[in-house]
Amino acid sequence: MTYTPPSAFTTRPTLTGSFGMAASTHWIATASAQAVLERGGNAFDAAVACGFVLHVVEPHLNGPGGDLVGIFATAEQPGIPAVLMGQGPAPAGATIEHYRAEGLDLVPGSGALAAAIPGAVDAWLLLLRDHGTWELADVLAFAIGYARDGHPLLERVSATIGRVAELFTEHWPSSAEQWMSDGAVPAPGALVRNEALARTYERLASSAGDTREARIDAARDQWREGFVAEAIDAFVRTPHRHSTGGDHAGVIRASDLAGWQAGYEPAVTLDFRGHTIAKAGPWSQGPALLQSLAILDGFGDERLDPSTGLGAHTLLEAQKLALADREAYYGDTGDVPLERLLSAEYAAERRALITDAASHELRPGRVAGRSPFVPELRTAGASAAGAGEPTVSRTGETKGDTCHIDVVDRWGNIVAVTPSGGWLQSNPTIPELGFCLGSRLQMTWLTPDAPSSLVPGRRPRTTLTPTLILRGGRAVGALGSPGGDQQDQWQLPYLLRTIVGGYEPQQAIDAATLHTTSFPDSFWPRTWVPGGAVVEDRLGDAVIGELEARGHVVTRAGDWTLGRLSTAGLDPETGLLYAAANPRGNQGYAAGR
């Protein structure tokens, strides 16, 4: 170890205990998860309760019409990481030809044409059925209560509604009715309710069956083939305003929901400095983090400190190379050359491209004689854009984003889940359901030669990317962050600081961070900033000045603006559990004992 934490100060302690730990992006959701643990539920019961509460209290960041990616290990099989796949694919009617006929050259950033088949709810229910112990009605009681009886509105939710108020009142009246019922934007701290969503969850919770598992499956049927699917089908047939400024009808149908289910997949892994890092497959951006680690593993520790000019430069350049390969090869195609992309030999070839100067090029590698896909490069101004997942409308601009959950219990079950999509600003509210559809299809291309082209039945290459850390043959850490394309970019400094630098989890979360924007953004309008680097000012003038001297196009984003990580884990040697959460925004919290 050649670098150490700058001081012992943190904004809050790393929590430790032996009973159970939870962390998430909202304190009410974390408290709900911890309440489940306190009442005898396991990590999976707690995570599912937390996830449904997040639908209610962070509606600008996720919703039932969105999607999720999870990664977990059970107490019975602590060395086998599994992926919870809750990313729905493109509907049958979502063809390039249809979108081109609508006059589009990109999938819109909002509106029903951007909606993939909703995957989050079916995935949560699947996880509860197979690995939880609680009844669905008990798990949903937390979310139902907050939706029916109200919860204090976050300042950021109020601000989001304010930015799209004109869109709601002029074009999305059902959203105006839900979020501006008296014609005004609700104030921060106001008690807000979503009674339609409460009724939707109550109907799911009352599903009948002879066993706990049968009752959960009956709720899944209600979602996929019953009243939820029917309401979605009926609602999207009416044209409505999209982010492009035009009005279009959606193509998603009840048959699309009936024909798809969430599932499990094996994780993709890479060994790094005595640890195994596990991610979802290349239908997500997860392997890009592994590629970055593989490139960095060939450098000495002195180049892996994000708090120095040399370390920050090295991280940025490695991430540019990995993200260029993400654009060139990743997708739900079944033929991603992942073994080669993660090989030590390929990592060495990519490492050799890193010089003392910042690259302003998009430089995908050439794998197995294949020509890498390179999209049309649309240049954006150098700004802090990309710190979330943008949904932009002609009548206002706002950014949706993502949530995250980590839970570990006293038995050794551990889970990280990143839910997103279905933001209140991504689509009009479906009145009888109390939620809207997502906009994940915006990260597909309307060109047939891309690995992430829009194809019916194919999953969009999602940015959702939780992490599981294994050591000594068992899972010891769950980690994740909101942030769109930045999710893995913000997790990378955490991993380096804890694995190489010796930071405690809360120290690593608190530490100043950075990311690159020198690659095509996954979200409409799909722009990039050649050589772009966005940094927290707390990195310091000397480090920032060195980055600029090396040719990085630096944007200072403020002192506490980037990185929204949380984590939970365990020490097999002592039996102690830990958790930590992001202080930025005064919203994320960990709890446990």
Stockholm file with secondary structure:
# STOCKHOLM 1.0

chainA/1-593         MTYTPPSAFTTRPTLTGSFGMAASTHWIATASAQAVLERGGNAFDAAVACGFVLHVVEPHLNGPGGDLVGIFATAEQPGIPAVLMGQGPAPAGATIEHYRAEGLDLVPGSGALAAAIPGAVDAWLLLLRDHGTWELADVLAFAIGYARDGHPLLERVSATIGRVAELFTEHWPSSAEQWMSDGAVPAPGALVRNEALARTYERLASSAGDTREARIDAARDQWREGFVAEAIDAFVRTPHRHSTGGDHAGVIRASDLAGWQAGYEPAVTLDFRGHTIAKAGPWSQGPALLQSLAILDGFGDERLDPSTGLGAHTLLEAQKLALADREAYYGDTGDVPLERLLSAEYAAERRALITDAASHELRPGRVAGRSPFVPELRTAGASAAGAGEPTVSRTGETKGDTCHIDVVDRWGNIVAVTPSGGWLQSNPTIPELGFCLGSRLQMTWLTPDAPSSLVPGRRPRTTLTPTLILRGGRAVGALGSPGGDQQDQWQLPYLLRTIVGGYEPQQAIDAATLHTTSFPDSFWPRTWVPGGAVVEDRLGDAVIGELEARGHVVTRAGDWTLGRLSTAGLDPETGLLYAAANPRGNQGYAAGR
#=GR chainA/1-593 SS CCCCCSCSCCSSCCEEESSEEEEESSHHHHHHHHHHHHTTCCHHHHHHHHHHHHHHHCTTTBCTBSEEEEEEECSSSTTCCEEEEECCCCCTTCCHHHHHHTTCSSCCSSSGGGCCCCCHHHHHHHHHHHHCCSCHHHHHHHHHHHHHHCEECCHHHHHHHHHTHHHHHHTCHHHHHHHCTTSSCCCTTCEECCHHHHHHHHHHHTCCCSSHHHHHHHHHHHHHHSHHHHHHHHHHTSCEECTTSCEECCCCCHHHHHTCCCEEEECEEEEETTEEEEECCTTBSHHHHHHHHHHHTTSCGGGCCTTSHHHHHHHHHHHHHHHHHHHHHCSSSSCCCHHHHTSHHHHHHHHTTCCSSCCCSCCCCCBTTBCCCCCCCEECCSSSTTSSEEEEETTEEEEECBCCEEEEETTSCEEEEEEEBCCTTTSCCBTTTTBCBCCGGGGSBSSTTSTTBCCTTCCCCBCCCCEEEEETTEEEEEEECCCGGGHHHHHHHHHHHHHTSCCCHHHHHHSCCEEECCSCCSSTTCEECTTEEEECGGGCHHHHHHHHHTTCEEEECCSSCSCCCEEEEECTTTCCEEEEECCTTSCCEEEEC
#=GC SS_cons         CCCCCSCSCCSSCCEEESSEEEEESSHHHHHHHHHHHHTTCCHHHHHHHHHHHHHHHCTTTBCTBSEEEEEEECSSSTTCCEEEEECCCCCTTCCHHHHHHTTCSSCCSSSGGGCCCCCHHHHHHHHHHHHCCSCHHHHHHHHHHHHHHCEECCHHHHHHHHHTHHHHHHTCHHHHHHHCTTSSCCCTTCEECCHHHHHHHHHHHTCCCSSHHHHHHHHHHHHHHSHHHHHHHHHHTSCEECTTSCEECCCCCHHHHHTCCCEEEECEEEEETTEEEEECCTTBSHHHHHHHHHHHTTSCGGGCCTTSHHHHHHHHHHHHHHHHHHHHHCSSSSCCCHHHHTSHHHHHHHHTTCCSSCCCSCCCCCBTTBCCCCCCCEECCSSSTTSSEEEEETTEEEEECBCCEEEEETTSCEEEEEEEBCCTTTSCCBTTTTBCBCCGGGGSBSSTTSTTBCCTTCCCCBCCCCEEEEETTEEEEEEECCCGGGHHHHHHHHHHHHHTSCCCHHHHHHSCCEEECCSCCSSTTCEECTTEEEECGGGCHHHHHHHHHTTCEEEECCSSCSCCCEEEEECTTTCCEEEEECCTTSCCEEEEC
//
